[in-house]
Amino acid sequence: MNLDQASVLVVDDVEANRDLLCRRLKRQGYHVKIAEDGLKALELIRAEPFDLVLLDIMMPHLNGYQVLEEIKADSSLRHIPVIMISAVDDIDSVVKCIELGAEDYLSKPFNPVLLKARISASLEKKRLRDQEQAVLQKLQDEQAKSELLLLNILPKPIAERLKAGERTIADNFSDVTVLFADIVGFSQLSSHLSPPELVEFLNHIFSLFDELADKYGLEKIKTIGDAYMVVGGLPMPRPDHAQAIAQMALDMLDATTQLRTNHGETIAMRIGISTGPVEAGVIGTKKFSYDLWGDTVNTASRMESHGIPGRIQVTTSTYKCLADDFLFENRGLIPVKGKGEMLTYLLMGKKPIV
């Protein structure tokens, strides 16, 4: 705010007083508007910004005390400094105005030099307050950006614990469901795409998956190249984690069967799912990462890598969680690296409601 070009509202029911103040303030370079009563003053204050209000006390309809109360009761107006100017010159009136939130008080007839000094002082205080509010708002905006960035990296409950000062975050979860998905033939596919096309294509696919994870209340853990990892049942446990993951997996297949590259190529996904215990925690001090460990994670990855293009392969533990609500094809025993032979199932869809 330029103090010499500040906007001032003069409120007085006596025309001679309004004109006198208006002329003096304009000579000092201020933009001046006038109001002949309290109702008009409130109408103007709510319609346009003012840097200062010079307010008479003794007015018909709505006196200066009432106008001052209205201004200070409104959160969008209370920052405007108000100088009371009145022929009432008793200490009780002065005290009442200050208690109601007036910036200053001047008695009529006012001293022009004192008036100029009081106005300058009030405007300088407002300028400093405005600067302070701007700095605070900027800090709040930066904090909001930082929190949003943190929430893009970590689950909200984990981010809250980190903000609260918890240094080591590591938890055991006895029952969760982990999903890995991978694009079949990605190396060959990527050889046909330029780097910008490849990044745009992957971003489109993973954005669709992110929307599905949000839809079903699941936690995306990470992407690794063309692979996508999501989990149900943490950091907030839920009894239907396997059902939510299964539904997301089916939707992922539906979404990807409709996708084409810029060159018209189709894509196929392999999806693997496993259910069981995991350990989870935050790794790193500069670049945070929330990750999972344990046999359930390794097995889910194996279900994907040993899976069939365009199909969803699950472990026996996941099958047992879902058998009542979903349809499966028994794939039988298959050799799994590091695990030996495992009985696996292919998730076909949701059972029809009878």
C-alpha positions as CSV (number, residue, x, y, z in Angstrom):
1,M,0.0,0.0,0.0
2,N,1.3,3.4,-1.0
3,L,0.5,5.7,1.9
4,D,0.1,8.8,-0.2
5,Q,-2.5,7.0,-2.4
6,A,-4.4,5.3,0.4
7,S,-8.2,5.1,0.1
8,V,-10.0,6.9,3.0
9,L,-13.7,6.9,3.8
10,V,-15.1,9.9,5.7
11,V,-18.3,9.3,7.6
12,D,-20.2,12.3,9.0
13,D,-23.8,13.5,8.9
14,V,-22.8,17.1,8.7
15,E,-22.0,18.2,5.2
16,A,-19.6,21.0,6.3
17,N,-17.5,18.5,8.3
18,R,-17.4,16.1,5.4
19,D,-16.4,18.7,2.9
20,L,-13.6,20.1,5.2
21,L,-12.1,16.6,5.8
22,C,-12.5,15.7,2.2
23,R,-10.6,18.7,0.9
24,R,-7.8,18.3,3.5
25,L,-7.3,14.7,2.7
26,K,-7.3,15.2,-1.1
27,R,-4.6,17.8,-0.7
28,Q,-2.5,15.3,1.0
29,G,-2.9,12.9,-1.9
30,Y,-5.4,10.4,-0.5
31,H,-8.3,9.0,-2.4
32,V,-11.4,10.0,-0.5
33,K,-15.0,8.9,-0.5
34,I,-17.8,10.2,1.8
35,A,-20.8,8.7,3.5
36,E,-23.6,10.9,5.2
37,D,-24.6,8.2,7.7
38,G,-23.7,4.9,9.2
39,L,-25.8,2.7,6.9
40,K,-24.3,4.3,3.8
41,A,-20.8,3.8,5.3
42,L,-21.3,0.1,5.9
43,E,-22.7,-0.3,2.3
44,L,-19.5,1.4,0.9
45,I,-17.1,-0.6,3.1
46,R,-18.6,-3.9,2.1
47,A,-18.6,-2.9,-1.6
48,E,-15.0,-1.7,-2.0
49,P,-11.6,-1.8,-0.1
50,F,-10.6,1.1,2.2
51,D,-7.4,1.6,4.0
52,L,-8.8,3.9,6.7
53,V,-12.2,5.1,8.0
54,L,-12.7,8.5,9.7
55,L,-16.0,7.9,11.7
56,D,-18.2,10.4,13.4
57,I,-20.0,9.2,16.6
58,M,-23.2,11.2,16.8
59,M,-25.2,10.3,13.7
60,P,-28.9,9.4,13.1
61,H,-30.2,5.9,12.3
62,L,-26.9,4.2,13.0
63,N,-24.3,6.0,15.3
64,G,-20.6,5.6,15.2
65,Y,-20.4,3.1,18.0
66,Q,-22.8,0.8,16.1
67,V,-20.9,1.2,12.8
68,L,-17.6,0.4,14.6
69,E,-19.1,-2.7,16.2
70,E,-20.4,-3.9,12.8
71,I,-16.9,-3.4,11.2
72,K,-15.0,-5.2,14.0
73,A,-17.6,-8.0,14.1
74,D,-17.0,-8.8,10.4
75,S,-13.9,-10.9,9.8
76,S,-13.5,-9.5,6.3
77,L,-13.6,-5.9,7.5
78,R,-12.0,-5.9,11.0
79,H,-8.5,-5.3,9.7
80,I,-9.6,-1.7,8.5
81,P,-8.3,0.9,11.0
82,V,-11.0,3.3,12.2
83,I,-10.3,6.8,13.7
84,M,-13.2,8.2,15.6
85,I,-13.8,11.9,15.2
86,S,-16.4,13.4,17.5
87,A,-17.5,16.5,19.4
88,V,-18.0,14.2,22.4
89,D,-14.9,14.7,24.4
90,D,-15.3,12.7,27.6
91,I,-13.1,9.9,28.7
92,D,-15.9,7.3,28.8
93,S,-16.5,7.8,25.1
94,V,-12.8,7.5,24.3
95,V,-12.6,4.3,26.3
96,K,-15.7,2.8,24.7
97,C,-14.3,3.5,21.2
98,I,-10.9,1.9,22.0
99,E,-12.6,-1.1,23.6
100,L,-14.7,-1.6,20.5
101,G,-11.6,-1.7,18.4
102,A,-11.0,1.9,17.2
103,E,-7.4,2.7,16.1
104,D,-7.5,6.2,17.5
105,Y,-9.8,9.0,18.7
106,L,-9.8,12.8,17.8
107,S,-12.0,15.5,19.2
108,K,-13.7,18.2,17.2
109,P,-12.7,20.8,16.3
110,F,-9.6,18.8,15.3
111,N,-6.1,20.1,14.9
112,P,-5.1,19.7,11.2
113,V,-1.4,18.9,12.1
114,L,-2.5,16.3,14.7
115,L,-5.1,14.8,12.3
116,K,-2.5,14.4,9.6
117,A,-0.1,12.7,12.1
118,R,-2.8,10.4,13.4
119,I,-3.8,9.4,9.9
120,S,-0.3,8.7,8.8
121,A,0.4,6.7,11.9
122,S,-2.8,4.6,11.4
123,L,-2.0,3.9,7.7
124,E,1.6,3.0,8.6
125,K,0.3,0.5,11.1
126,K,-2.0,-1.0,8.5
127,R,0.8,-1.2,6.0
128,L,2.9,-3.2,8.4
129,R,0.0,-5.4,9.4
130,D,-0.8,-6.1,5.7
131,Q,2.9,-7.0,5.1
132,E,2.8,-9.3,8.1
133,Q,-0.4,-11.0,6.8
134,A,1.1,-11.4,3.4
135,V,4.2,-13.1,4.9
136,L,2.0,-15.3,7.0
137,Q,-0.2,-16.2,4.0
138,K,2.9,-17.0,2.0
139,L,4.2,-19.3,4.7
140,Q,0.8,-21.0,5.0
141,D,0.8,-21.5,1.2
142,E,4.3,-22.9,1.2
143,Q,3.4,-25.2,4.2
144,A,0.3,-26.4,2.3
145,K,2.5,-27.2,-0.8
146,S,4.9,-29.1,1.4
147,E,2.1,-31.1,3.1
148,L,0.6,-31.9,-0.3
149,L,4.0,-33.0,-1.6
150,L,4.5,-35.2,1.5
151,L,1.0,-36.7,1.0
152,N,2.0,-37.6,-2.5
153,I,4.9,-39.5,-1.2
154,L,3.6,-41.0,2.1
155,P,0.2,-42.3,3.3
156,K,-1.6,-39.6,5.4
157,P,-1.4,-41.4,8.8
158,I,2.4,-42.0,8.2
159,A,2.9,-38.4,7.1
160,E,1.2,-37.2,10.3
161,R,3.4,-39.4,12.4
162,L,6.5,-38.0,10.7
163,K,5.3,-34.4,11.2
164,A,4.8,-35.2,14.8
165,G,8.5,-36.0,15.2
166,E,8.5,-39.8,15.1
167,R,11.9,-40.6,13.7
168,T,11.7,-44.4,13.0
169,I,8.4,-45.6,11.5
170,A,8.2,-49.4,11.3
171,D,5.0,-51.5,11.7
172,N,4.0,-55.1,11.4
173,F,0.7,-55.9,9.8
174,S,-0.6,-59.5,10.2
175,D,-3.1,-59.5,7.3
176,V,-2.9,-57.5,4.1
177,T,-3.2,-58.1,0.4
178,V,-0.4,-57.0,-2.0
179,L,-0.8,-56.6,-5.8
180,F,1.9,-56.4,-8.4
181,A,1.1,-55.5,-12.0
182,D,3.5,-55.4,-15.0
183,I,3.2,-54.6,-18.7
184,V,3.9,-57.7,-20.9
185,G,6.6,-57.1,-23.5
186,F,7.4,-53.6,-22.3
187,S,11.0,-53.6,-23.6
188,Q,9.7,-54.3,-27.2
189,L,6.9,-51.8,-26.8
190,S,9.2,-49.1,-25.5
191,S,11.5,-49.5,-28.5
192,H,8.8,-48.2,-30.8
193,L,8.1,-45.1,-28.7
194,S,10.2,-41.9,-28.2
195,P,11.1,-41.0,-24.6
196,P,8.3,-38.4,-24.3
197,E,5.8,-40.8,-25.8
198,L,6.9,-43.5,-23.4
199,V,6.7,-41.3,-20.3
200,E,3.3,-40.0,-21.4
201,F,2.0,-43.5,-22.0
202,L,3.2,-44.8,-18.7
203,N,1.8,-41.7,-16.9
204,H,-1.6,-42.3,-18.5
205,I,-1.7,-46.0,-17.4
206,F,-0.5,-45.4,-13.9
207,S,-2.8,-42.4,-13.5
208,L,-5.7,-44.7,-14.3
209,F,-4.4,-47.1,-11.6
210,D,-4.0,-44.3,-9.1
211,E,-7.7,-43.4,-9.6
212,L,-8.7,-47.0,-9.0
213,A,-6.6,-47.2,-5.9
214,D,-8.4,-44.0,-4.6
215,K,-11.7,-45.5,-5.6
216,Y,-11.2,-48.6,-3.5
217,G,-9.4,-47.0,-0.6
218,L,-6.1,-48.8,-1.3
219,E,-2.5,-47.6,-0.8
220,K,-0.2,-47.2,-3.8
221,I,3.3,-48.1,-2.7
222,K,5.4,-47.4,-5.8
223,T,6.1,-47.8,-9.5
224,I,9.2,-49.5,-10.7
225,G,9.7,-49.0,-14.4
226,D,6.6,-50.5,-15.9
227,A,5.6,-52.3,-12.7
228,Y,2.9,-51.0,-10.3
229,M,2.5,-52.0,-6.6
230,V,-0.5,-51.4,-4.4
231,V,-1.6,-52.9,-1.1
232,G,-4.9,-53.2,0.9
233,G,-5.1,-53.3,4.7
234,L,-2.5,-50.7,5.6
235,P,-1.6,-48.3,7.1
236,M,-5.2,-48.4,8.4
237,P,-6.3,-52.1,8.8
238,R,-9.5,-53.1,7.1
239,P,-11.3,-56.5,6.9
240,D,-12.1,-56.4,3.2
241,H,-8.6,-55.7,1.9
242,A,-8.5,-58.8,-0.3
243,Q,-11.9,-58.0,-1.8
244,A,-10.9,-54.4,-2.6
245,I,-7.6,-55.5,-4.2
246,A,-9.4,-58.1,-6.3
247,Q,-11.9,-55.6,-7.6
248,M,-9.1,-53.2,-8.5
249,A,-7.3,-55.9,-10.3
250,L,-10.3,-56.7,-12.4
251,D,-10.8,-53.0,-13.2
252,M,-7.1,-52.7,-14.1
253,L,-7.5,-55.4,-16.8
254,D,-10.7,-53.8,-18.1
255,A,-9.0,-50.4,-18.3
256,T,-5.8,-51.6,-20.1
257,T,-7.6,-53.7,-22.7
258,Q,-9.0,-50.5,-24.1
259,L,-5.6,-48.7,-24.3
260,R,-3.6,-48.2,-27.4
261,T,-0.2,-46.6,-28.0
262,N,0.2,-43.8,-30.5
263,H,1.2,-46.4,-33.0
264,G,-2.0,-48.5,-32.4
265,E,-0.3,-51.2,-30.3
266,T,-2.3,-52.9,-27.6
267,I,-1.0,-53.8,-24.2
268,A,-1.5,-56.7,-21.8
269,M,-0.9,-56.8,-18.1
270,R,0.2,-59.6,-15.8
271,I,-1.2,-59.2,-12.3
272,G,-0.1,-61.2,-9.2
273,I,-1.7,-61.1,-5.7
274,S,-0.8,-62.5,-2.3
275,T,-2.3,-62.2,1.1
276,G,-0.5,-62.4,4.5
277,P,1.7,-60.5,6.9
278,V,4.1,-57.7,6.0
279,E,6.4,-55.2,7.6
280,A,6.1,-51.6,6.5
281,G,8.0,-48.5,7.2
282,V,9.6,-45.2,6.0
283,I,13.1,-45.4,4.5
284,G,15.4,-42.4,4.0
285,T,15.9,-39.0,5.6
286,K,16.0,-36.7,2.5
287,K,13.9,-38.6,-0.1
288,F,11.3,-40.5,1.9
289,S,9.8,-43.8,0.7
290,Y,7.1,-45.9,2.3
291,D,7.8,-49.5,1.5
292,L,6.8,-53.1,2.4
293,W,8.9,-56.2,3.1
294,G,8.3,-59.8,3.8
295,D,7.4,-63.1,2.2
296,T,3.9,-61.9,1.2
297,V,5.5,-59.1,-0.9
298,N,8.0,-61.5,-2.5
299,T,5.2,-64.0,-3.3
300,A,2.9,-61.4,-4.8
301,S,5.8,-60.4,-7.1
302,R,6.3,-64.0,-8.0
303,M,2.6,-64.4,-8.8
304,E,3.0,-61.6,-11.3
305,S,6.3,-62.7,-12.9
306,H,5.1,-66.3,-13.2
307,G,1.6,-65.3,-14.3
308,I,-0.2,-65.3,-17.7
309,P,-0.6,-62.2,-19.8
310,G,-4.1,-60.7,-19.4
311,R,-4.8,-62.8,-16.3
312,I,-4.7,-62.3,-12.5
313,Q,-2.9,-65.0,-10.6
314,V,-3.4,-65.3,-6.8
315,T,-2.0,-67.5,-4.0
316,T,-4.0,-70.0,-2.0
317,S,-4.2,-67.5,0.9
318,T,-5.8,-64.9,-1.3
319,Y,-8.1,-67.5,-2.8
320,K,-9.4,-68.5,0.6
321,C,-10.2,-64.9,1.4
322,L,-12.1,-64.4,-1.9
323,A,-13.7,-67.8,-2.7
324,D,-17.1,-66.8,-1.4
325,D,-17.5,-63.7,-3.5
326,F,-15.3,-64.3,-6.6
327,L,-15.0,-66.8,-9.4
328,F,-11.6,-68.7,-9.9
329,E,-9.9,-71.1,-12.2
330,N,-7.6,-73.6,-10.5
331,R,-4.3,-73.3,-12.3
332,G,-2.8,-76.2,-10.3
333,L,0.8,-76.5,-9.1
334,I,3.3,-74.4,-10.8
335,P,7.1,-74.0,-10.2
336,V,7.9,-70.7,-8.5
337,K,11.4,-69.3,-8.3
338,G,12.6,-69.5,-4.7
339,K,9.3,-71.1,-3.5
340,G,9.2,-74.5,-5.2
341,E,5.8,-75.7,-6.5
342,M,2.8,-73.6,-5.5
343,L,-0.9,-74.1,-5.9
344,T,-2.3,-71.0,-7.6
345,Y,-5.6,-69.7,-8.9
346,L,-6.7,-67.3,-11.7
347,L,-9.2,-64.7,-10.6
348,M,-12.0,-64.6,-13.2
349,G,-14.5,-62.2,-11.9
350,K,-17.1,-61.5,-9.2
351,K,-19.8,-64.0,-8.5
352,P,-23.2,-63.0,-9.7
353,I,-25.6,-61.9,-7.1
354,V,-28.3,-64.6,-6.7
